[in-house]
Structures are given as structure tokens and as C-alpha cells.
């Protein structure tokens, strides 16, 4: 049972990190000072961006649940 939780935690954490990294494709140092195009800060998520955003939330919640369950059980 412990092995199952360990493997599930590893896979979930890797997928969560990949989802977060894929979301940050357009972020750069230049956008911190207002160097980005106007209107790009508050844009609606559509298509794959929305799916990726929802996947990130889902895997993050799953990761937290697995960690809490792992602590309680073991």
C-alpha cells in the first residue's frame, strides 16, 4: 500500500510540474515592467490554455489529497 502511494505521489507531482511549466510559456522578465502588449495581462483562457489550467488545478488537488492520505495512513 505504501508503494502505491509513493508511485502515485511521484507521478502526480511530475505531471503537476509539467502543467505549471507549460503554462508559463509567455512569461518573461520584460513583462514585469509593463513591456508586454496591452491587454495580455487580463485575457480569457480558451482552448488548450483552459484545459491546461483546469488540469493543473485538478492535479494539484489530487497531489494534496494524496499527501494528506499518505500522512494519515502511514
PyMOL CGO cylinders between C-alpha atoms (Angstrom):
from pymol import cmd
from pymol.cgo import CYLINDER

trace = [
    CYLINDER, 0.00, 0.00, 0.00, 2.85, 2.39, 0.80, 0.3, 1, 1, 1, 1, 1, 1,
    CYLINDER, 2.85, 2.39, 0.80, 4.43, 1.64, -2.56, 0.3, 1, 1, 1, 1, 1, 1,
    CYLINDER, 4.43, 1.64, -2.56, 1.19, 2.60, -4.32, 0.3, 1, 1, 1, 1, 1, 1,
    CYLINDER, 1.19, 2.60, -4.32, 1.12, 5.97, -2.54, 0.3, 1, 1, 1, 1, 1, 1,
    CYLINDER, 1.12, 5.97, -2.54, 4.79, 6.60, -3.30, 0.3, 1, 1, 1, 1, 1, 1,
    CYLINDER, 4.79, 6.60, -3.30, 4.37, 5.89, -7.00, 0.3, 1, 1, 1, 1, 1, 1,
    CYLINDER, 4.37, 5.89, -7.00, 1.13, 7.90, -7.19, 0.3, 1, 1, 1, 1, 1, 1,
    CYLINDER, 1.13, 7.90, -7.19, 2.82, 10.86, -5.46, 0.3, 1, 1, 1, 1, 1, 1,
    CYLINDER, 2.82, 10.86, -5.46, 5.79, 10.78, -7.83, 0.3, 1, 1, 1, 1, 1, 1,
    CYLINDER, 5.79, 10.78, -7.83, 3.64, 10.60, -10.96, 0.3, 1, 1, 1, 1, 1, 1,
    CYLINDER, 3.64, 10.60, -10.96, 1.21, 13.28, -9.75, 0.3, 1, 1, 1, 1, 1, 1,
    CYLINDER, 1.21, 13.28, -9.75, 3.99, 15.66, -8.76, 0.3, 1, 1, 1, 1, 1, 1,
    CYLINDER, 3.99, 15.66, -8.76, 5.77, 15.28, -12.11, 0.3, 1, 1, 1, 1, 1, 1,
    CYLINDER, 5.77, 15.28, -12.11, 2.54, 15.88, -14.06, 0.3, 1, 1, 1, 1, 1, 1,
    CYLINDER, 2.54, 15.88, -14.06, 1.74, 18.93, -11.89, 0.3, 1, 1, 1, 1, 1, 1,
    CYLINDER, 1.74, 18.93, -11.89, 5.18, 20.43, -12.51, 0.3, 1, 1, 1, 1, 1, 1,
    CYLINDER, 5.18, 20.43, -12.51, 4.85, 19.83, -16.26, 0.3, 1, 1, 1, 1, 1, 1,
    CYLINDER, 4.85, 19.83, -16.26, 1.42, 21.53, -16.31, 0.3, 1, 1, 1, 1, 1, 1,
    CYLINDER, 1.42, 21.53, -16.31, 2.77, 24.56, -14.44, 0.3, 1, 1, 1, 1, 1, 1,
    CYLINDER, 2.77, 24.56, -14.44, 5.82, 24.87, -16.69, 0.3, 1, 1, 1, 1, 1, 1,
    CYLINDER, 5.82, 24.87, -16.69, 3.70, 24.64, -19.85, 0.3, 1, 1, 1, 1, 1, 1,
    CYLINDER, 3.70, 24.64, -19.85, 1.51, 27.49, -18.60, 0.3, 1, 1, 1, 1, 1, 1,
    CYLINDER, 1.51, 27.49, -18.60, 4.47, 29.85, -18.20, 0.3, 1, 1, 1, 1, 1, 1,
    CYLINDER, 4.47, 29.85, -18.20, 5.44, 29.86, -21.87, 0.3, 1, 1, 1, 1, 1, 1,
    CYLINDER, 5.44, 29.86, -21.87, 4.78, 33.59, -22.48, 0.3, 1, 1, 1, 1, 1, 1,
    CYLINDER, 4.78, 33.59, -22.48, 6.09, 34.98, -19.20, 0.3, 1, 1, 1, 1, 1, 1,
    CYLINDER, 6.09, 34.98, -19.20, 9.36, 36.85, -19.26, 0.3, 1, 1, 1, 1, 1, 1,
    CYLINDER, 9.36, 36.85, -19.26, 11.34, 39.47, -17.38, 0.3, 1, 1, 1, 1, 1, 1,
    CYLINDER, 11.34, 39.47, -17.38, 10.25, 42.16, -19.85, 0.3, 1, 1, 1, 1, 1, 1,
    CYLINDER, 10.25, 42.16, -19.85, 6.61, 41.80, -18.90, 0.3, 1, 1, 1, 1, 1, 1,
    CYLINDER, 6.61, 41.80, -18.90, 7.35, 42.79, -15.30, 0.3, 1, 1, 1, 1, 1, 1,
    CYLINDER, 7.35, 42.79, -15.30, 7.99, 46.41, -16.20, 0.3, 1, 1, 1, 1, 1, 1,
    CYLINDER, 7.99, 46.41, -16.20, 5.00, 46.75, -18.46, 0.3, 1, 1, 1, 1, 1, 1,
    CYLINDER, 5.00, 46.75, -18.46, 6.86, 45.86, -21.62, 0.3, 1, 1, 1, 1, 1, 1,
    CYLINDER, 6.86, 45.86, -21.62, 4.26, 43.41, -22.80, 0.3, 1, 1, 1, 1, 1, 1,
    CYLINDER, 4.26, 43.41, -22.80, 1.43, 44.16, -25.18, 0.3, 1, 1, 1, 1, 1, 1,
    CYLINDER, 1.43, 44.16, -25.18, -1.59, 45.87, -23.64, 0.3, 1, 1, 1, 1, 1, 1,
    CYLINDER, -1.59, 45.87, -23.64, -4.44, 43.54, -22.86, 0.3, 1, 1, 1, 1, 1, 1,
    CYLINDER, -4.44, 43.54, -22.86, -2.34, 40.42, -22.40, 0.3, 1, 1, 1, 1, 1, 1,
    CYLINDER, -2.34, 40.42, -22.40, -2.46, 40.53, -18.60, 0.3, 1, 1, 1, 1, 1, 1,
    CYLINDER, -2.46, 40.53, -18.60, -6.22, 40.01, -18.32, 0.3, 1, 1, 1, 1, 1, 1,
    CYLINDER, -6.22, 40.01, -18.32, -7.05, 37.65, -21.15, 0.3, 1, 1, 1, 1, 1, 1,
    CYLINDER, -7.05, 37.65, -21.15, -9.62, 34.88, -21.16, 0.3, 1, 1, 1, 1, 1, 1,
    CYLINDER, -9.62, 34.88, -21.16, -8.37, 31.34, -21.29, 0.3, 1, 1, 1, 1, 1, 1,
    CYLINDER, -8.37, 31.34, -21.29, -9.63, 29.48, -24.32, 0.3, 1, 1, 1, 1, 1, 1,
    CYLINDER, -9.63, 29.48, -24.32, -8.98, 26.12, -25.87, 0.3, 1, 1, 1, 1, 1, 1,
    CYLINDER, -8.98, 26.12, -25.87, -5.87, 24.31, -24.71, 0.3, 1, 1, 1, 1, 1, 1,
    CYLINDER, -5.87, 24.31, -24.71, -4.98, 27.04, -22.18, 0.3, 1, 1, 1, 1, 1, 1,
    CYLINDER, -4.98, 27.04, -22.18, -8.26, 26.44, -20.36, 0.3, 1, 1, 1, 1, 1, 1,
    CYLINDER, -8.26, 26.44, -20.36, -7.76, 22.66, -20.41, 0.3, 1, 1, 1, 1, 1, 1,
    CYLINDER, -7.76, 22.66, -20.41, -4.21, 23.03, -19.13, 0.3, 1, 1, 1, 1, 1, 1,
    CYLINDER, -4.21, 23.03, -19.13, -5.34, 25.42, -16.39, 0.3, 1, 1, 1, 1, 1, 1,
    CYLINDER, -5.34, 25.42, -16.39, -8.06, 23.01, -15.25, 0.3, 1, 1, 1, 1, 1, 1,
    CYLINDER, -8.06, 23.01, -15.25, -5.63, 20.06, -15.37, 0.3, 1, 1, 1, 1, 1, 1,
    CYLINDER, -5.63, 20.06, -15.37, -3.19, 21.99, -13.18, 0.3, 1, 1, 1, 1, 1, 1,
    CYLINDER, -3.19, 21.99, -13.18, -5.90, 22.63, -10.60, 0.3, 1, 1, 1, 1, 1, 1,
    CYLINDER, -5.90, 22.63, -10.60, -7.05, 19.01, -10.71, 0.3, 1, 1, 1, 1, 1, 1,
    CYLINDER, -7.05, 19.01, -10.71, -3.59, 17.51, -10.33, 0.3, 1, 1, 1, 1, 1, 1,
    CYLINDER, -3.59, 17.51, -10.33, -2.73, 19.97, -7.55, 0.3, 1, 1, 1, 1, 1, 1,
    CYLINDER, -2.73, 19.97, -7.55, -5.82, 18.96, -5.60, 0.3, 1, 1, 1, 1, 1, 1,
    CYLINDER, -5.82, 18.96, -5.60, -5.05, 15.28, -6.21, 0.3, 1, 1, 1, 1, 1, 1,
    CYLINDER, -5.05, 15.28, -6.21, -1.48, 15.82, -5.02, 0.3, 1, 1, 1, 1, 1, 1,
    CYLINDER, -1.48, 15.82, -5.02, -2.66, 17.47, -1.80, 0.3, 1, 1, 1, 1, 1, 1,
    CYLINDER, -2.66, 17.47, -1.80, -5.18, 14.67, -1.18, 0.3, 1, 1, 1, 1, 1, 1,
    CYLINDER, -5.18, 14.67, -1.18, -2.52, 12.02, -1.73, 0.3, 1, 1, 1, 1, 1, 1,
    CYLINDER, -2.52, 12.02, -1.73, -0.09, 13.74, 0.60, 0.3, 1, 1, 1, 1, 1, 1,
    CYLINDER, -0.09, 13.74, 0.60, -2.68, 14.08, 3.38, 0.3, 1, 1, 1, 1, 1, 1,
    CYLINDER, -2.68, 14.08, 3.38, -3.82, 10.46, 2.91, 0.3, 1, 1, 1, 1, 1, 1,
    CYLINDER, -3.82, 10.46, 2.91, -0.22, 9.30, 2.95, 0.3, 1, 1, 1, 1, 1, 1,
    CYLINDER, -0.22, 9.30, 2.95, 0.42, 11.15, 6.22, 0.3, 1, 1, 1, 1, 1, 1,
    CYLINDER, 0.42, 11.15, 6.22, -2.76, 9.83, 7.86, 0.3, 1, 1, 1, 1, 1, 1,
    CYLINDER, -2.76, 9.83, 7.86, -2.31, 6.21, 6.78, 0.3, 1, 1, 1, 1, 1, 1,
    CYLINDER, -2.31, 6.21, 6.78, 1.41, 5.94, 7.43, 0.3, 1, 1, 1, 1, 1, 1,
]
cmd.load_cgo(trace, "trace")
